C-alpha cells in the first residue's frame, strides 16, 4: 500500500486552529492573572483553562500530520 500525503487544507486548518488556541489561551491567562480580584472565586479556574488551551495550541502546532 502506498502512503498518501495529507491534504494541504487539513494541515493548514490544524495549524491555524493551533495558533488560535494558543493566542486565546495566552490572552485568557494573562488577563486573568492580571485581574484576579475581578475574576473572584473562579480566577484559578480561568487560569487553568487558559493554560490548558495554550498547551493544546502548542501541541496542534507541533503535531506532525501523517
Backbone as a chain_set.jsonl record, in Angstrom:
{"seq": "XXXXXXXXXXXXXXXXXXXXXXXXXXXXXXXXXXXXXXXXXXXXXXXXXXXXXXXXXXXXXXXXXX", "coords": {"N": [[0.832, -1.177, 0.0], [0.447, 2.227, -0.704], [1.709, 5.174, 0.818], [-0.308, 7.878, 1.566], [-0.225, 11.353, 1.152], [-1.161, 13.851, 3.503], [-3.953, 16.032, 3.009], [-3.486, 19.388, 1.973], [-5.182, 21.362, 2.956], [-6.2, 20.289, 5.327], [-3.941, 20.113, 6.964], [-3.239, 22.806, 7.047], [-5.542, 23.899, 8.295], [-5.342, 22.665, 10.77], [-2.99, 23.809, 11.805], [-3.707, 26.527, 11.866], [-5.853, 26.448, 13.673], [-4.419, 25.643, 15.919], [-2.771, 27.902, 16.332], [-4.734, 29.821, 16.881], [-5.895, 28.732, 19.246], [-3.662, 28.84, 20.924], [-3.189, 31.618, 21.032], [-5.623, 32.607, 22.146], [-5.627, 31.22, 24.562], [-3.292, 32.242, 25.779], [-3.945, 34.988, 26.023], [-6.215, 34.82, 27.668], [-5.07, 33.693, 29.983], [-3.174, 35.681, 30.667], [-4.775, 37.997, 31.067], [-6.474, 37.127, 33.123], [-4.635, 36.541, 35.149], [-3.632, 39.072, 35.63], [-5.851, 40.4, 36.637], [-6.994, 39.127, 38.953], [-8.546, 39.704, 41.18], [-10.864, 40.766, 40.149], [-11.938, 38.596, 38.822], [-12.745, 36.992, 40.871], [-13.866, 34.188, 42.76], [-13.543, 32.321, 40.774], [-11.164, 32.746, 39.487], [-8.855, 31.123, 39.521], [-9.791, 28.949, 38.09], [-10.203, 30.022, 35.53], [-7.562, 30.67, 34.945], [-6.439, 28.092, 34.81], [-7.89, 27.006, 32.658], [-7.034, 28.709, 30.596], [-4.282, 28.068, 30.487], [-4.422, 25.367, 29.763], [-5.682, 25.571, 27.253], [-3.692, 26.975, 25.843], [-1.657, 25.077, 25.93], [-2.788, 22.965, 24.413], [-2.914, 24.315, 21.987], [-0.168, 24.629, 21.381], [0.521, 21.94, 21.125], [-1.027, 21.249, 18.856], [0.203, 22.872, 16.94], [2.795, 21.848, 16.846], [2.367, 19.21, 16.17], [2.789, 16.474, 13.955], [1.269, 15.824, 11.038], [0.232, 12.881, 9.573]], "CA": [[0.0, 0.0, 0.0], [1.219, 3.466, -0.769], [1.373, 6.192, 1.814], [-0.881, 9.065, 0.95], [0.096, 12.589, 1.844], [-2.369, 14.523, 3.975], [-4.397, 17.174, 2.215], [-2.921, 20.654, 2.435], [-6.199, 22.089, 3.709], [-6.309, 19.715, 6.672], [-2.743, 20.53, 7.694], [-3.366, 24.248, 7.245], [-6.584, 24.136, 9.292], [-4.814, 22.227, 12.068], [-2.03, 24.807, 12.277], [-4.444, 27.754, 12.172], [-6.566, 26.196, 14.918], [-3.411, 25.657, 16.973], [-2.379, 29.293, 16.583], [-5.861, 30.482, 17.547], [-5.984, 28.237, 20.616], [-2.527, 29.37, 21.661], [-3.397, 33.046, 21.263], [-6.731, 32.797, 23.08], [-5.183, 30.724, 25.861], [-2.343, 33.192, 26.356], [-4.663, 36.203, 26.403], [-7.048, 34.481, 28.824], [-4.186, 33.535, 31.138], [-2.588, 36.98, 31.001], [-5.796, 38.902, 31.602], [-6.955, 36.607, 34.396], [-3.57, 36.71, 36.13], [-3.525, 40.497, 35.927], [-7.066, 40.892, 37.298], [-7.567, 38.024, 39.72], [-9.568, 40.188, 42.107], [-12.101, 40.959, 39.388], [-12.467, 37.273, 38.477], [-13.369, 36.425, 42.068], [-13.551, 32.808, 43.142], [-13.255, 31.5, 39.592], [-9.923, 33.179, 38.863], [-7.956, 29.985, 39.307], [-10.374, 28.113, 37.038], [-9.9, 30.676, 34.26], [-6.13, 30.486, 34.712], [-6.225, 26.708, 34.388], [-8.449, 26.853, 31.305], [-6.142, 29.407, 29.683], [-3.046, 27.295, 30.329], [-4.75, 24.145, 29.009], [-5.905, 25.962, 25.86], [-2.399, 27.3, 25.26], [-0.928, 23.816, 25.752], [-3.37, 22.286, 23.251], [-2.488, 25.056, 20.806], [1.222, 24.261, 21.09], [0.502, 20.551, 20.631], [-1.521, 21.249, 17.476], [1.188, 23.499, 16.067], [3.962, 20.987, 16.718], [1.999, 17.87, 15.741], [3.11, 16.145, 12.568], [0.155, 15.118, 10.43], [0.666, 11.83, 8.65]], "C": [[0.88, 1.245, 0.0], [0.758, 4.419, 0.33], [0.802, 7.396, 1.088], [-0.537, 10.278, 1.811], [-1.197, 13.232, 2.332], [-2.697, 15.723, 3.094], [-3.85, 18.453, 2.824], [-3.915, 21.415, 3.302], [-6.339, 21.596, 5.135], [-5.133, 20.16, 7.529], [-2.818, 22.017, 8.016], [-4.389, 24.565, 8.323], [-6.105, 23.739, 10.682], [-3.855, 23.266, 12.645], [-2.731, 26.115, 12.647], [-5.219, 27.598, 13.476], [-5.598, 26.199, 16.099], [-2.981, 27.067, 17.33], [-3.497, 30.041, 17.3], [-6.004, 30.035, 18.997], [-4.854, 28.785, 21.477], [-2.747, 30.842, 22.002], [-4.503, 33.291, 22.287], [-6.338, 32.34, 24.481], [-4.22, 31.681, 26.545], [-3.031, 34.469, 26.82], [-5.527, 35.944, 27.641], [-6.203, 34.353, 30.085], [-3.628, 34.872, 31.593], [-3.606, 37.904, 31.664], [-6.316, 38.424, 32.951], [-5.901, 36.791, 35.478], [-3.445, 38.17, 36.559], [-4.695, 41.042, 36.727], [-7.739, 39.786, 38.099], [-8.657, 38.486, 40.675], [-10.905, 40.39, 41.401], [-12.749, 39.618, 39.071], [-13.115, 36.591, 39.678], [-12.911, 35.009, 42.346], [-13.154, 31.94, 41.954], [-11.963, 31.896, 38.879], [-8.979, 32.028, 38.572], [-8.479, 29.053, 38.214], [-10.059, 28.708, 35.662], [-8.412, 30.576, 33.93], [-5.841, 29.089, 34.191], [-6.73, 26.481, 32.966], [-7.552, 27.537, 30.272], [-4.857, 28.637, 29.422], [-3.298, 26.034, 29.509], [-4.975, 24.472, 27.531], [-4.586, 26.276, 25.167], [-1.59, 26.028, 25.01], [-1.467, 23.037, 24.555], [-2.983, 22.993, 21.952], [-1.067, 24.711, 20.4], [1.293, 22.849, 20.534], [0.029, 20.498, 19.188], [-0.513, 21.857, 16.51], [2.359, 22.539, 15.806], [3.653, 19.589, 16.187], [2.319, 17.673, 14.265], [1.964, 15.292, 12.013], [0.668, 14.107, 9.421], [-0.494, 11.233, 7.915]], "O": [[1.932, 1.281, 0.64], [-0.413, 4.455, 0.708], [1.375, 7.87, 0.107], [-0.562, 10.216, 3.04], [-2.218, 13.166, 1.648], [-1.808, 16.342, 2.511], [-3.762, 18.583, 4.045], [-3.523, 22.046, 4.284], [-6.57, 22.385, 6.051], [-5.311, 20.54, 8.686], [-2.497, 22.434, 9.128], [-4.137, 25.41, 9.182], [-6.429, 24.406, 11.664], [-3.904, 23.566, 13.837], [-2.376, 26.741, 13.646], [-5.241, 28.515, 14.296], [-5.931, 26.709, 17.169], [-2.84, 27.393, 18.509], [-3.236, 30.81, 18.224], [-6.213, 30.863, 19.883], [-5.071, 29.152, 22.632], [-2.516, 31.26, 23.137], [-4.333, 34.1, 23.2], [-6.674, 32.992, 25.47], [-4.317, 31.909, 27.751], [-2.729, 34.977, 27.9], [-5.56, 36.765, 28.557], [-6.586, 34.855, 31.142], [-3.613, 35.161, 32.79], [-3.326, 38.516, 32.695], [-6.574, 39.241, 33.834], [-6.231, 37.159, 36.606], [-3.181, 38.458, 37.726], [-4.55, 42.045, 37.426], [-8.934, 39.54, 37.934], [-9.596, 37.739, 40.95], [-11.961, 40.2, 42.005], [-13.976, 39.512, 39.053], [-13.949, 35.702, 39.508], [-11.738, 34.671, 42.191], [-12.487, 30.921, 42.131], [-11.7, 31.421, 37.774], [-8.373, 31.966, 37.502], [-7.693, 28.437, 37.494], [-9.692, 27.983, 34.738], [-8.043, 30.415, 32.766], [-5.081, 28.923, 33.236], [-6.06, 25.83, 32.164], [-7.336, 26.996, 29.188], [-4.392, 28.557, 28.285], [-2.485, 25.671, 28.659], [-4.514, 23.739, 26.655], [-4.384, 25.881, 24.019], [-0.912, 25.917, 23.989], [-0.688, 22.504, 23.766], [-2.752, 22.34, 20.934], [-0.784, 24.52, 19.217], [2.032, 22.585, 19.585], [0.613, 19.783, 18.374], [-0.391, 21.397, 15.374], [2.848, 22.437, 14.681], [4.565, 18.86, 15.796], [2.145, 18.573, 13.443], [1.731, 14.175, 12.473], [1.443, 14.442, 8.526], [-0.309, 10.333, 7.096]]}, "num_chains": 1, "name": "protein.A"}
